[in-house]
Amino acid sequence: MNVWPGKPFPLGPRWDGEGTNFSLFAEHAERVELCLFDAEDRETRHELTERTAFIWHGYLPGVGPGQRYGYRVHGRWAPERGHRFNPAKLLIDPCAKAIEGPVHWDRGNTLPYPPGGADADLERDDDDDAAAIPKAIVIDESFDWEGDRHLETPWHETVIYEVHVKGFTRQLDSVREDLRGTYAGLASEPALAYLQELGVTAVELLPIHHIADEYHLATKGLSNYWGYSSIGYLAPHAGYSATGTTGDQVREFKGMVKALHRAGIEVILDVVYNHTAEGNELGPMLSFKGIDNLSYYRTLPTNPRYYVDYTGTGNSLNPVHPSVLRLIMDSLRYFAIECHVDGFRFDLASALARELHEVDRLSAFFDIIHQDPILSQVKLIAEPWDVGEGGYQVGNFPVLWTEWNGMYRDTMRDFWRGETAVAEFASRFTGSSDLYQRDGRRPSASINFVTAHDGFTLRDLVTYNEKHNEANLEGNRDGDNHNRSWNHGVEGETDDPAINELRERQQRNFLATLLLSQGVPMLLGGDELARTQRGNNNGYCQDNEISWFDWRLDGRAERQLSFTKRLIDFRSRHPVFRRADFLRGEETLGSGSPDVWWFRPDGRKMRQRNWQAGDTHALGVFLNGAEIPTVSAQGAPVLDDTFLILFNAFEAAVVFTLPAVSFGRRWAHELSTAEPEREAGADVFPARGVVPVEGRSLVVLRRIA
């Protein structure tokens, strides 16, 4: 087969109906071979002789969708200088749109060196590993979107549901068996109906870029379930496909996005551009390491044999290099434009913001996103930390960005176990203006969460003091030791009805606080069902019942689901809890009262000494629905009811006296975490009336006069 010159752009494979153009960036390579594989794994090699701007390219007429391929890249073997070229190792195309499956560790040595001691990586291994490496697939990129487009749900109206594609439906009996745990399963009618009834507006999917499990997990019979081990940044993970892995996974993924959009639900992807699945200098050679190690990775300037590790995984991708930055941007644009994804959550985003070593909020990574006409308009969420020095950057990302607010998580966990000052609680509850207001951002810059995939589930947060990660086979050494959790007197599950009632109430406290706070709430999928991981706070390798949703709902799960639905619906009906602008503590619209006012249990205003007192664990807040300064999309004033929320984090009950008549003459019961089944309007209280609030609970009252 003749290889025509082809074109350098776009990178990756592109089928035009008559043949396919292949293009690969490899700045330091000396030769590049394109390797085609037939259905019996027979290999045919074609040398790419054209090289433009360090991009090797060629066009093969007659090659089309379904073609399996990989690369062999020739160059210097000099690990001490950062070069690790080894043509014996087949390499995955970084720009492949589809990759057929997992690495088969038992079919060949994927290490570029002979297995051995600490210095083994200095010697090159010449054993071919093509049988072990999954092949990339040429695809037909056409898809009928039927008029689908981005939903553009405003940030302040967004409720995020963090969920794993597989774990959500793997055990959902109402989904057809062959679709469970797949993109199609998430797009099925039962799954969509559940999300709609719950009331969330967006799903944030754990990584769906193609995953390569770590070798040490495979030897233990485990896998990287969470998926933070990317190897293909433009390829939906084949393992989540019900329809096939020869390109069908791409159509199925797009179909899932289209179905979620029809249900009114946005799709946000958790993306991992900070590191890859290839590990440190002793890790396998799957793609980037063999294509151009010195370009794709951050290596130590004084000893490029080793990697800079801002991520705790052994390597850090090098977004300072223009071609690596282009790969990241190509991936983002592809999923935003071609796959209609609505936003991205960037794992360990501080690692991407490092120009040299310091985290730089004006780095090229931010600049190029901010000027992009498409990416600047989608939802951008940073996990604002990494494991490197100075990596904790909560509140320091630029405009257009929202952030996982780790301070919110820690504060709310501490408040409800009686171990934080109320001043910090009030700041986080009202949108963390101290973190986000100074640079022009709004409350929606704060992605509020109490739990996430990494850590205890909500049920486990109130059930365990210590992590119980024995199933990970790492001697319980993995996972965070500082969870701010509280078992309420017994470690693990118990039959004690008093403890169980308190644990359920605490879960309702967390859910209510989350959904009544200013900012954007993110609910960990399954928390509304009281899902447990049996104390495992690092379920990254548990692709089993520990991580999958258990849909056999007992009374506890039914009660929690009902309460969560009620809270989400309540928030959606009342804009005072999802303001677009920060509260000011003053009157600006002539309502006669400030937009927010904090008070003590005696109904009087909180004073400086009350804010500073370490033993203050009960307080109330007045939220004025007539002091919302924004207007609707049609330009009309936004008006809402006015509410009081009474918080009591003490163990014992506290009797609150309501504020003076100037704030409201009469107040009706709206909801209580101590009495979740009590209907709205069941009680009415006058100004300066008394309201008993059970220990460890909150009460919401609505002004009716």
N, C-alpha and C positions, 0 to 999 in steps of 0.2 A: 504494500500500500504506500503510495507516495504521500509525503507530508508537505503540504503547501505552506507558505510563509505565515499566513494567518495574521492576527493582530494582537497587540499587547493588552488591549482593554476590550471588554471588561475582564478582570481576573477570574479564574475558574473556567469551567466549561460552558459553552454557549452553543446550543443547537439551533440552526437556522432553517431547518426543514430539508436540507440537502447534505449537511455534514456538521461537524462540531469543531469549534475553535477552542483550543486549550491554552491556558496562560498561567504562569507560575512565577512569583517573585522569589529570587534567590541571588542576592547581591554578590556573595562570595563564592558561588558555585563555579566550577570549571566546565561541567557538562551536565545535561539534564536528559533523562530518558523517560518518555511517557510509556507506561506499561499497560497494555490492554489485556483483559482476562475474559475467556469465554465461560460458558456455563460449567465446564469441567475443570475450571481453574487453570487452563493452559494459557501461558503468558506469551505475548508478542510485544517486543520492545521497538519503540520508534524514537530516534534521537531528535530533540528539538534544537535546531541549529540557529534559529533566529533569536536575537537578544536585543531588546530595546529598553533602555533605562533600568537595567538589571532584571528585566522581566523576560523569561524564556517563553516562546510561544510558537504555535503551529496549528494548522487546520487540516483535519482528516476528513476528506469527502467520504460519504457513505456511512459514517459513524453517527449513531443517533441515540434516542432515549433507551435506557436499559443497559447501555454499555458500561461494564465494570472496568475500573482503571485505578492506577496508583502511579507513583513516581519513584525513580531511583536517581539520586543526586550525587554527582561526583565532585570531589574537591579535596582539600587538605585534611589530613587527620593529625591535628595538633591540639589536643584538649587543653594543654597548658596555655595556649593562645586563644582558646575559645572556639576553635574549629573542630567539628565532630562529623565531618562528611563520611558516609559509609554506604556505598551503592549496593551492598549486600542486603540492606534493610529497605523493604518497601515502605513508602511513605504516603500518608493520607493527604489529599489536597486540602489545604486550609480553607479554600473557597468553594469546596464541594457543596452542592445544594441537597445532596442525599448521600448517606453512608449506610451500608447494608446491615450492619449489626455490631456485635461486640468483638473485642480482641480475644482471640483463642490462645491463651497463654500456654497451653499444653502442646501447641503445634509448632513451636519454634522459639528460638531465643530472640526476643525483641530488644534485648540489651545490645548496644552497639559494641560491646566489649565482652570478653569471656567472663562468666561469673567467677568471682574470686574475692580477694581481700580488698582493703581500703583503697589501694592504688590500682585496682583492676581496670578502672575506666581509662587508664592511659594507653591500654593495649587494644587494638581494633580486632573485632570478631568478624570473620568472613562467612559465617553460616547464613544462608538465605532464610528469611523469616516470612516470605510471602504468604504461606499457608496460615499464618497466625493473624495477619493484618486484615481488617475489614476493608473491602474495596469501596471506593467512591462510585457514584452512579450518575451518568448523564441523564437529565430529565427533560421532559416537555413541560415548560413553565406555564403553559396556558391554563386558565381557570375561569369559569363563569361565575363572577361575583354577584350577578343579578342586581346590580345597583347598590351593593353594600358600600358603606363608607364609615369612617371614624365617627363614633357617637359624640365625642366632645362634651361629655358630662362635666359641668363646672366642678372645680376642685372642692368647693365648699358644700356641694351636694353629693359628694362621693363617699361611699362606704366600701372599703376594700375587704376582700375575703381571701386570705392567703391559703393556698391549697396545692396539693400534689396531684398531678394528672392521674397517676395510677391509683394512689391510695384512696381517692375520693369515691370511685365507683367499683373498686376491686371486689367488694363484698356486698354491693347493692343489688339485691335480688330482682328488683323491678327493671333492671337493665338487662338486655339480652346477654346471655353468658359470654358469647364470643366478643362482645364489645366492652366488657368490664375491664377497667384499668387502662383505657385507651383514650386517644383524642375523640374517637367516635362515641365512646361511653360518656365523656363529659358533654358531648353535644346531643346526647339522647334526650328524649322528651322527659323521662323521670328526673334526670339530673337537672335539666333546665327548669323544670317546674319547681323543684326543691329550692334552687337559688332564687327564683322569682318570689316564691312564698316567703323565704327568709327575708328578702328585701335588700340584699346587697346590690351595689351598682357596678362592681368590678371584681374580677378574679385576678389575683396576683399568683401566677403559676411558678412553682419552683422550677429550676432550670430545665429547659426543653431542648437546648442545643445538644448536639450529639455527644454522648457520654462515653468515656472509657474507664471502666472500673480499675481500681488499683490492683496490682498483682498480689499484694499482701492480703487484700480482702478476698480475692478469688481463692487463694490457698486455704482460707478459713471457711469457705462456703458462704461468704457474705458478698455484698455488692454495695456500690455507692448509690444508695436509694435516693438521697436528696439530689444528687446530680451535680454537685459542685466539682466536677472533674471534666470540664469541656475539652473536646478535641476537634469539633467542627462547628464553627460559629455561624454558618449559614445553613446548617442542616438540622431540621427537626429530628429529635432522637427517634431512631427506628424502633426501639423497644416499646414505645407507646402507640404503635400502629396496629390496628386490627385488620387492615386491608392488604398489607404487604410491605416489603422493604426494598423494593427495586424502583423507588420513586413514588409509590402509592402513599407513603407517609407524608409527603409534601401536600398532596391533594387533600388527604384526610385532615391534616393540621389546618389548612385554609378553610375546609368545610366546618371545622370546629369553631373557628373565629367567626365565620358567617352566621352560624347557628346561635352563638352567644350574643352577637349583635342583634339578631332578630328578637332575642329575649330581653333586649335592653341592657345587656351586661358587657362592659368593656373588658378587654384582655390586656393585662400588664405582664411582661415577662421579667423574671429574675435572671439577669445576665451576668456572666462570670468572665470579665475581660482582664482580671488582675493576674490570673495564673492559668496554667493548662494542666492536663492530666499526665504530663511527662516527668513530674517530680524533679528531684535535684540531679546533681551530676552522675549519680548512680542509678537514676531512673531509666525507664524504657525509652526507646526511640520510636515514636509513632508518627510524627509529622514535623513540627517546627524545629525540633532539635537537629534533625537530619537535613532539613531544607536550607536553613541558614541560622544556626544556633546564635551566632554573635549579633545578628540583627533582631531576631524575634525576642530574645530574652535580655534582661538586665544582668550583666555579669559584673563581678567585682573588678573595678578598674585596675587594681594592683595585682590581681590573680584571676584572669577570666576563665580559668578552669571551673570556678565556683560561681554560683548564682547569688544575686541579692535576693533576699527572701523577706518581703513585706507582708506575706500572706500566711505564713506558717505551713505551706505546702511543699516547700523546697525550691520554688522558682517564682519569678515575677515577670509577667509579660512586659515588653518594653514599648509603651505608648509614646515615648520620646522620639522613636524612629519614625519618620514620615510614612513608610510603607506599612508598619505595624498599626499606626494610627489610621491609615487608610483601610486596613482590614477591619478594624473595629467599626469605622464609619460605614463601610460597605455592608457589614452585618446589620447594623442598626437601620440603615435605609432599606435594606432588603425586607426586613420584617415589618417595618412601618409602612412601606409603600406597596410591596408586592404581596405581603401577607396581612395587611390591614390591622396590625397590632397597634393598640392605643397608647402604650407607654412602656417604660422600662424601669426596673429597680436594679441599681448597679451594686453588685456585691463588693464589699471592701473598697468603696469608691475612692477612699483616700489614696490608695495605691496608684490609681490612675491620675491623680492630681499631682504626683511628685515629678517635677521637672528633672532635678538632679537627686537631691535627697529630701529637702524640705517639701512639705505639702504646699503647693502653690495654687491658690484659688484662681489665678489668671493663666493657668497652664494652657498649652495648645489644645488639650482635650476639651476644655470648657469653651475656648474661643471658637473652635470649629463647629461645635454643637450650637452655640448661640447664633452663629451666622447662617446656619442651615435653615432654609425656608420650611422644611418638613419637620426635622427633629426638634427645632426650637418650639414647635407647637404641640408636641405630644407630651404626655405625662412623664416627668423625669424625677426619679426618686433615688436618693443616695443613701447607701449604708455608710454613714459618715465616719468610718474608722477603718484602720487596718492594724496589723500587729507590730508595725515598725515604730521607731521613735517619733513622737509627735503625731502619731496617726489618729488620735481621737479628736475629731473635728466637728462635733455636734454644734450647729449654729453658724458654721463658717463657710458653708457652700454659697455660691453666688445666686443672684436672682434667676428666675425660671426654674430653680431646683427646689424640690421638697426633700425632707430628710426623715429617715427613721429616727424618732426622738428617743434615744436611749435614756435620757434624763427623765422623760415622762414615765417610762416603764419602771425605772428604779424608784422614783418618788411614789408612784401609786402603790407599788408593792409594799414599800415601807409604811406609808400612811395607814393602810388597812391592817397592819400588824402593830400599829401604835409606835412607830419608830422613826418618825420624821416631823420636822417643824411644819406648822400649817402654812407658813409663808411660802415655802417651796411648793406645797400642794396647790395653793391658790394660783401661783404663777403657772404651773403646768396645766391646771384645769382650764385656765382662761386663754390658752393658746401659746404660751411661752413667748410673750412679746420681748422678754429680755434677750432671747436668742435670735429672733427673726425680724423684729420691727426696725432695727437701726439701719438696715440696708434696703428698706422699702418692701420687704416681703410681708405677707399676710398670714393670718392664723393657719391657712392651709399649707404653709411651708412645714408645719409640724405634722408628720405622720405619727399619730398616737397609737401606742400598742402596749399591752400588758404582757402578752405572750406572743411568741413567733415559733417558727419551725425549730429554731436553735434554742433549746432549753426545755423546761417543763411545760406540759400542757396546763391549762387553767385548773383542771381538776387536780393534777399532780402538784401544782403550786401550793394548794391548800392541804395536801395529803402527806407530803414528804419534806423533811428537813434536809435530807441528804440525797445525793444522786444514787441511782442503782443501775449502773450500766454494765452489769456482768455479761449480758448477752452480746456485748460488742467484742468480747474476748480480748480485752486489753487490761485486765486486772482492775477494772473500775477506776483507772487512772485518767481516762479521757473525760471530756465534758467539764463544764464550769463548776467550781466548788463554792461559788458565792452567788446563790440564787435568790436571796431575799425571800425565801419561801418559809412556810410555817405549817407544821403538821397538826396543830391545834391539840396536841397532847398525846397522840399516838402516831408512830411511824407506820405509814401504809394504811391499807384498808382496814376498817373496823366495823363491828356490829353495834357499837355504842350509838344510840339514837341521838343523844345530845351533841356529840361530836359531829356526826353526819349532818345534822340540821345546821350547825354552825358553818361547816364547810360549804354546804350548798348556799347559805346566805352570803358567805364571803365571795363565792363565785359570782353571785348576783351583784354584789357591791362592785366588783371589778368591771363587770359588763355594763352596769348602769353608769359608773364613773366614766368609762371609756366612751360611751355613746352620748353622754351629756356634755362632754368636754368640747371646748372650741378646738378647731383643728380637724384633721381627717382621721377617722377611726379605722384601724385595721384589726380585723377579727381573725384569729388563727382558726382555720377550718377545723371543725370538730369540737371546738370549745363550747359551741352552742348545744352540743350533745353530751357534754361532760365526758369527753373522750379521755382515756387514760393510756399512757405508755408504761404503766407499772413502775414509775419512778425513773425511767430512762430519760435523761435530759440531753442526750446526744444520739438520737436515733438515725443518724446519717447512713448507717449500714444495715438497717433493719427493714428489708423489703418483705415484710410478713405482717402478721396480725398485730404486732407491737405498734406498727405505724399506720396500717390501713384502718379506715373508718369501720366501726362496728355498728351496723344499722339495726341490730336487735335492741330496740330502745326499751329500757326499763323505766320505772316511774321517775327516777332521778333525771334521766335524759329527756323524758317527755316534758317534765316541769321546766327544765332549763331551756329547751327549745322554745316552748311557749313564751317564756319570759323574754328571751332574746328577740323573738319576732315582735313582741309588743314594744320593746325598746327601740328597735330599728324603725318600726312604723311611727312611733312617737317622735323620734328625731326627724323623720322625713316630713311630718306634718307641722313642725314648729321651727321656723327659721331662726328663732332666738338662740337655738343650740348649735347652729351651723352658720354663724355670721361670716360674711366675707371680709370684714375689717375687725381690727382689734377693739376690744372694750376700752373705754377711757376713764371710767369712774366719774363721769360728769353728765349733766343734761345738755344736749345740743339741739334737740328737736321740739322743745317746748312741752314735753309731757308732764313736767312738774316733778320728775324724779330722775336720778342718774341712771345710766344704762346698766351699771352693776354696783352693788353695795354689799359689803361683807359685814356680818354681825355675829355677836356672841350669843350663847344660849339664853342670855337674859334679854335678847332683842335689841341690845344697844350696839352701836358701831364698834367694830374691832379697832383697838388702839395699838400704838406702836409696841407697847409692853406686851399686849396679847399676841401679836405676831411673833415676838421674839421669845416668848415663854416656851420652854421645851416640853412642858407638860400639857399644852393645849392640843387636844385631839378631837374637839367638837366645835363646829362653826356652821354658820348658815350663809347663803348667798342669795341675793335678790337679782333677778335677771329681767330687765324691762323690755317687753316686746314692742313698746311704742318708741323705742330709741334705737332703731336699726337704720343707719344712715344710707345704706345702699338702696338701689331701685331694682325692680324686676327687669327681665329681658325686654319687656314692653314699655319700660320707663315708669311704671307705677310705683308708688311708695310700698315698702315691705313692712307690713304690720303683723304682729303676733300677740298671743296671750302673754301675760306676765307671770313669772314663776318664782317660788322660793324652793331652795333645796337645802335640806337640813342633814348635815353629815355628823355621824357619831362613830368615831373609831375607838372609843373607850369600851372596856369589857362590859360595864354596867350601863343601864339605860340612863338617858339624859332627858330632862324635861326642858323643852325650848319654849320661850315666850316669843310670840311673833312680833315683828316690828310695829311701829306706830301706824295710825290710820293714814298718814300721808303716803304710805307705801301701798295701802290697800285696805279696804274695810272688811272684806270677807274672803276667805281662802278655802278652796275645796281640795280634798285628797285626790291626788292623781296616781301615785304609785308608791310602793314601799318594798324595800328588799327583804324586810322581815316578814311581811305579809303579801307575798307576790300575787296571790289570787284575789286580794281585796280590790273591788272595782273602783274605777274613777268616780268621784262624787259621793262615795260612801259616807264621808264625814265633811262637815263644814266648820271652819274655825273663824272667830272674829279677830280683828286687829287686837294685839296684846293678849290674845288667848294663848292657852298653853297646849303644846303638842308633845306627848311623850314619844321619844325615839329610842327604840330598842338598841342595846349594845351591839356594836359592829353592824350598823345598818344606816341606810339613808332613806329620807322621805321627800317626795316631790309634791308641792302644793301649787295649785293654779288660782290666780286671782279671778274672782267672779263678781267683785263689786269694789 
